[in-house]
Amino acid sequence: MTTPAEASFDAARDRMERRLAERAAGDGHPAPAVAVLGGTDLLRPEPADAARRRARATVHLTAQTVLIGPWGGDPDGACGTCLAMRWQRLRSRTEREALETGRTSTLAGPGLPPLPDHAVDAVWALHLLTVDAAPTALPQVSRLDLETLRVQTFPLLAEPLCPSCADRDGEDRDGAVGGGAVRDGVPGAEQPVLPLVSRPKPAPDRRRLRAADGYDLPEAALANPVCGVLGAGTWTDVVSPTTAPVAGSVFMRGYAGLTDVTWSGQANSFRASRSLAFLEGLERYAGTHRRSNVPLLTDSYRNLGAAALDPRECGLYSERTYRDDPMLGPFDPDRPIPWVQGWSLRDQKPVLVPARLCYYSAGAAADNFVFECSNGCAIGSCLEEAILYGLLELIERDAFLIGWYGNARLPEIDLTASTGPALRAMLDRAALLGYDVHAFDNRIDLAVPVVTALAVRRDGGPGTLAFAASAGFDPEDTVESAVSEILTYIPHLPGQVHERPAELVAMASDFDLVRRLPDHAALFGLPQMAHHARSYLEPTAPARPAAELYADWAETCPRGTDLLDDLLFCRDRFTDAGYDVIVVDQTSPEQRRLGLHTVSTLVPGLLPIDFGWTRQRALQLPRLRTALRRGGLRATDLAEDELRLVPHPFP
């Protein structure tokens, strides 16, 4: 049944088509097809006739503007539906909720204004210009502002979820592994192999094959207010005292509705930060939602058996959490859930993985047994690079949690022994803000260097403590990376405490009130939380230079020129400890065309970072109690009364 809003929009569309047809008859040019944006939810499939009409439309009416396009570029590069879907994702929270929740039949905005003749003339003239325009590398969209008649043009990337053209080139959007295509509904039938190959490194100690600014990223298509893939634009913080931040954001619909997902780069120059920001944005774009129309296999774990990963191996919440949290339900091996295809690097065979464990802002009502985050997700110039950095992130987070919940006494690194100018500059910047920075050797039992950094406000005021961590092959670089991460937090931490002091004080008394990602770091901005971090603040031994602490690593660190050897070395650290290593390819079609790859890596049994005190899988996993003994850091497993049962401060 057509709603009054839809009828109004349809009438506006028909009126514009008629007026453009009148001008076309006079000029001898064909009239363009017209569509309306803002009257219906375009992220859901439309009826077939409406979908065909929208796909071929090149004039799109909105409440304040008229969009002309796509024009130029590859004729098969994008369609009107691609534009409509990308446009809707950039609307305000209010508009998107009105369009997407189905709770209202009112217009998602002020409605469509009547267009005077001069505005229609402008639309027609702009349409003629685009028809005769020179070829462009990407399809373009021109926006005509109906109030000022200002024209701006932006590039458009095809939408991989577009039902009209996602499969136009016959490409398997899921790539070689992990997209979720299960042929003929039979897991394991004609499964592809993971194509890991040798990758020469630029130098033995360089594991990024291309610099962050070495990609030809279509930045204008990634961030623009009409059809940006990652958001409407970027912003810079020109007064930041520690880094040169560049960031952007976009609303993504997840478990709890629309979430403002921010992506950023925090280097020492705005140019470098901008490149890093777009790479992080693309990584989150691929990791939050599956960008493929290929149907997922939906079946129960019991039916799939050995072909699938048992999600219980990756950790579940406590019984109390499932009892009290209305958004969660316990895992049921007999309940059908969606699965994606992964690859076991240990067993060299395909394995089905619950989609819920790979795409951390998407899920079905049936698989609400866990809320995953970006654990093990990474982007790189090739699969090997992305997998390596995904595994390093798993090592980093696992080690941090063991150090925190295990109340470990970690060896402190003597930062004054470093002669690196970059580290010295970072320490000086922190000092100017009133912070002393410490770093700790956070290796547990997996050998690869892990460094936890801690900034301590000298006067003990709000913003007291800030933590960060990093894992890598070079100890000095890993120290710098952890300290650099610290510098991104300390300028804002005092303000975060001042913004909600009563709320944070309540959390300090009742940890169940720690519910969201920002709560964890902000809580340790409270001076009274410092006593929970005594194992970091009260070292039992003098700090030692990194070269001395990591002398044993220097003897075993791989120093070859093949990135694949480094990846296999990292894999073997897990498999030697008894763990599997699973890879799911999340690469979106846009990324593949840019020479980028994104993966989700899983090592079942490692401790995953979770946010919200009642949603801590780490506290339920056996590794928390055994890893310190396995790493030779204590003689026995941890007893329950030895755990630091305080929300982790990981940012």
Buried (B, 14 or more C-beta within 10 A) or exposed (E): EEBEBBEBBBEBBEBBBEBBEEBBEEEEBEBBBBBBBBBBBBBEEBEEEBBBBBBEBBBBBBBBBBBBBBBBBBEEBBBBBBBBBBBBBBBEEEBBBBBBEEEEEEBBBEBBEEBEEEBBEBBBEBBBEBBEEEEBEBBBBBBBEBEEEEBEBBBBBBBBBBBBBBBBEEEEBBBBBBBBBBEEEEBBEEBBEBEBEEBEBEEBEEBBBBEBBEBEBBBBBBBBBBBBBBBBEBEBBEEBEBBBBBBBBBBBBBBEEBBEBBBBBBBBEBBBBBBBBBBBBBBBBBBBBBBBEBEBBBBBBEEBEEBBBBBBBBBBBBEEBBEEBEEBBEBBBEBBBBBBBBBBBBEEBBBBBBBBBBBBBBBEEBBBBBBBBBBBBBBBBBBBBBBBBBBBBBBBBBBBBBBBBBBBBBBBBBBEEBEEEBBEEBBEBBEEBBBEBBBBBBBBBBBBBBBBBBBBBEEEEBBBBBBBBBBBBBBBBBBBBBBBBBBBBBBBBBEBBEEBEEEBEEBBEEBEBBBEBEBBBBBBBBBEBBEBBEBBEEBEEEBBBBBEBBEEBEEEBBEEBBBBBBBBBBBBBBBEBEBBBBBBBBBBBBBBEBEBBBBBBBBBBBBBBBBBBBBBBBBBBEBBBBBBBBBEBBEEBBEEEBBBEBBBBBB
